[in-house]
Amino acid sequence: MTSRTYSVKGMHCASCAAIITKKLSKVEGIREVSVNLATEKAKLDFDSNALSPEAVNDVISKYGYTFSAEQSEERGNTLLLKEEKEVELQEQLHKVQFALPVALLVFILMMWDTGSMFFSFIPKLPISMEVFNIISMVIATYMVFWIGAPFLHGISMYVKSGAASMDTLIGIGTLTAYVYSAVVTLIPFVREPLHLPYYTYFDVTIVVIGFVLLGKYLEARSKMKTGEAIEKLIGLQAKSALVIREGKEIEIAVEELRTGDTVIVKPGGKIPVDGTITQGYSSLDESMVTGESLPVDKAVGDQVIGGTINKQGSFTFSASKVGSDTMLARIIRMVEDAQGSKAPIQNMADKIAGIFVPVVLLLALATFIIWLTVGTFVLGFSVALPFAISGLIGILVIACPCALGLATPTAIIVGIGKGAEYGILIRNAESLEKLSSVDTVVFDKTGTLTTGNPKVSDIIPLDRESSPASLLQLAASVENRSEHPLAQAIVTEAKEQQITLNEVAAFEALEGIGVSGVINTFSVRVRKPGEAEKYMPEVQRVQQEGKSVVIVEKNGICAGLIALSDTVKKDGKKAVDALHKRGVRVIMLTGDNRLAATFMARQVGIDEVISDVLPQDKALQVKELQAKGRKVAMVGDGINDAPALAQADAGIAMATGTDVAIESAGITLLKGDIMKVAQAITLSRATMRVIRQNLFWAFIYNIIGIPLAAGAFYPLWGIVLNPVFSGLAMAGSSVSVVSNSLRLKKKRLEE
């Protein structure tokens, strides 16, 4: 069996994915089909001996879809797909820029005309109905056959495949209304013998196409960002590497690296692949992969990770994992897998439309037949025929799902705008929808719950001559010549305390140990704790709190120690309390050691700590929580968080973090404010509540209006829905939906 992934063109809704799955599942030789609407990809397992990839494409192309095989070159394929989507989106934008203003103008005129029929204080339109109909027909012709061409295509696909989408119902409703209106307008003598009322639906056609097209454009624009996380991850890979071959230093493309190659890394350089240091010493910034802020000292025999940055010093290493075996490549695959998995919540409107279309068609056809048969027997043909035609047109027009198409987009637009006011950036409707059901929030520690910057926390003199200020002055004076982040944190603390630094002579950087120098007549050394200091009560106490320790030595005698640690963000506890009030369980997930993580968790009131987690295992921890039935939101800021952000039901990134974390998440919090996590959950729940209300309004008009349009109440009370009210009901449902969505603007997220 062969497994192959295809990019799919032509998918617009959940019904499209269902059509592809249904048709391909029946093809002999295909064992399994998995279609993902969000990523616009289809994964097929098939017998390559019985079926060629070309044959697979031939099968599905009959239904209006096109498959193109994914390329092995990740970078080139990603950019090509992005360019194609940008062209498609630009074409949609041109249509929206024409259709939306026209639709809004016609909608206002339609409401004006209808209002003038029932309220004497509203003047009649300053244009005759005959002229207005001709102008409307010209515009409607353009809207139906050019702007609305995808909806007409939906009708043909319905005929071919037997599966309906939103496009199908919109196409049937607008085309029927257009054809009927065109006949009444262009062949007026047909009306009199058939006793047809002089009503047209050109305005309804224009408004429906304009509004629904706007919703489709907004959806397509949000889907454009689906692949950006992968694009950012691929961009982190080094483009070239400096290697030693045949005794010479040469620069080669990273793709040409082989296992066992000796690679040279200079200060500030990016590590191209994974390997083991063979010569030299340095301090590496691994925050892009591990998420931890403090640089890691590396010496001979230590492992290095591709994509990390060399902060100081030069070294060589032996490449052990290249190409798709590197940690960064594995993270890329993990994000792809998480993004390509089936979304737990499918598009409700498309699913309903798939059932709604045949039901409405059957009702419209049944209404037409009953009026022509039973109606003719009771009332006579000349009376029954207008009822039959009006019922048929009325049902299709009133059922045209403009409100159904607007129910979600309008609420999402307002919800996203509200979030932006609070510094909560939401990528798409799916992210907002999933966040509403979250019952567990998982926080990364460094850069998320904490500031991500080391800071002096304790200054402990250990001799009688030293005070905290004098100890800090000694350490900062010597460390002022060092570029190490811990050294800079000590210098920063001294400056904040306005301590004057001394002149240092004979400065020396002690490889893997610390720094030393001479101040006045005595020598000063600032270094890591040695074996003797590891068992000192003061050192053990601060290390149990997860802090880093440096020893300050004066004339060979330990004068004291300085502890440094990451600090909890000022609103950390308040943010956790706010989540608890919303019924959410809070978990810390970190690669840091358990002592440091537990100490930090106690400060903010976190419910559970999962520590010592390798970067590639964070997504697995999220999966385990999901397997227990939890709906999980992951909050993080580093590349190591990217797979977990993509795997979680809702990914929330700090805008102060890496671009990759931001692109892997559906929601980004500006300024790294974790108070916004609870606010985002409040917003998502309120938005989903409004969407459910909108769907109610979208259907209540149909539930009431379709029986009226069909004439179901005529035998009892002589009531039949005037065709004018079919269009009014359709517009009314849209107005109700939009008005309800606008209520979100007044929602307070601090509750």
Stockholm file with secondary structure:
# STOCKHOLM 1.0

chainA/1-751         MTSRTYSVKGMHCASCAAIITKKLSKVEGIREVSVNLATEKAKLDFDSNALSPEAVNDVISKYGYTFSAEQSEERGNTLLLKEEKEVELQEQLHKVQFALPVALLVFILMMWDTGSMFFSFIPKLPISMEVFNIISMVIATYMVFWIGAPFLHGISMYVKSGAASMDTLIGIGTLTAYVYSAVVTLIPFVREPLHLPYYTYFDVTIVVIGFVLLGKYLEARSKMKTGEAIEKLIGLQAKSALVIREGKEIEIAVEELRTGDTVIVKPGGKIPVDGTITQGYSSLDESMVTGESLPVDKAVGDQVIGGTINKQGSFTFSASKVGSDTMLARIIRMVEDAQGSKAPIQNMADKIAGIFVPVVLLLALATFIIWLTVGTFVLGFSVALPFAISGLIGILVIACPCALGLATPTAIIVGIGKGAEYGILIRNAESLEKLSSVDTVVFDKTGTLTTGNPKVSDIIPLDRESSPASLLQLAASVENRSEHPLAQAIVTEAKEQQITLNEVAAFEALEGIGVSGVINTFSVRVRKPGEAEKYMPEVQRVQQEGKSVVIVEKNGICAGLIALSDTVKKDGKKAVDALHKRGVRVIMLTGDNRLAATFMARQVGIDEVISDVLPQDKALQVKELQAKGRKVAMVGDGINDAPALAQADAGIAMATGTDVAIESAGITLLKGDIMKVAQAITLSRATMRVIRQNLFWAFIYNIIGIPLAAGAFYPLWGIVLNPVFSGLAMAGSSVSVVSNSLRLKKKRLEE
#=GR chainA/1-751 SS CEEEEEEEESCCSHHHHHHHHHHHHTSTTEEEEEEETTTTEEEEEECTTTCCHHHHHHHHHTTTCEEEECCSCHHHHHHHHHHHHHHHHHHHHHHHHHHHHHHHHHHHHHHHHHHHHHCTTSCCCSSCHHHHHHHHHHHHHHIIIIITHHHHHHHHHHHHHSCCCHHHHHHHHHHHHHHHHHHHHHCGGGHHHHTCCCCCCHHHHHHHHHHHHHHHHHHHHHHGGGGHHHHHHHHTSCSEEEEEETTEEEEEEGGGCCTTCEEEECTTCBCCSEEEEEEECEEEECHHHHCCSSCEEECTTCEECTTCEEEESCEEEEEEECGGGSHHHHHHHHHHHHHHSCCSSCCHHHHHHHHHHHHHHHHHHHHHHHIIIIIHHHHCHHHHHHHHHHHHHHHHHHHSCHHHHHHHHHHHHHHHHHHHHTTEEECCHHHHHHHTTCCEEEECIIIIIBCSSCEEEEEEECSTTCCHHHHHHHHHHHHTTCCCHHHHHHHHHHHHTTCCCCCCEEEEEETTTEEEEEETTEEEEEECCCTTGGGCHHHHHHHHTTCEEEEEEETTEEEEEEEEECCBCTTHHHHHHHHHHTTCEEEEECSSCHHHHHHHHHHHTCSEEECSCCGGGHHHHHHHHHHTTCCEEEEECSGGGHHHHHHSSEEEEETTSCHHHHHHSSEEEGGGCTHHHHHHHHHHHHHHHHHHHHHHHHHHHHHHHHHHHHTTTHHHHCCCCCHHHHHHHHHHHHHHHHHHHHGGGGCCTTC
#=GC SS_cons         CEEEEEEEESCCSHHHHHHHHHHHHTSTTEEEEEEETTTTEEEEEECTTTCCHHHHHHHHHTTTCEEEECCSCHHHHHHHHHHHHHHHHHHHHHHHHHHHHHHHHHHHHHHHHHHHHHCTTSCCCSSCHHHHHHHHHHHHHHIIIIITHHHHHHHHHHHHHSCCCHHHHHHHHHHHHHHHHHHHHHCGGGHHHHTCCCCCCHHHHHHHHHHHHHHHHHHHHHHGGGGHHHHHHHHTSCSEEEEEETTEEEEEEGGGCCTTCEEEECTTCBCCSEEEEEEECEEEECHHHHCCSSCEEECTTCEECTTCEEEESCEEEEEEECGGGSHHHHHHHHHHHHHHSCCSSCCHHHHHHHHHHHHHHHHHHHHHHHIIIIIHHHHCHHHHHHHHHHHHHHHHHHHSCHHHHHHHHHHHHHHHHHHHHTTEEECCHHHHHHHTTCCEEEECIIIIIBCSSCEEEEEEECSTTCCHHHHHHHHHHHHTTCCCHHHHHHHHHHHHTTCCCCCCEEEEEETTTEEEEEETTEEEEEECCCTTGGGCHHHHHHHHTTCEEEEEEETTEEEEEEEEECCBCTTHHHHHHHHHHTTCEEEEECSSCHHHHHHHHHHHTCSEEECSCCGGGHHHHHHHHHHTTCCEEEEECSGGGHHHHHHSSEEEEETTSCHHHHHHSSEEEGGGCTHHHHHHHHHHHHHHHHHHHHHHHHHHHHHHHHHHHHTTTHHHHCCCCCHHHHHHHHHHHHHHHHHHHHGGGGCCTTC
//
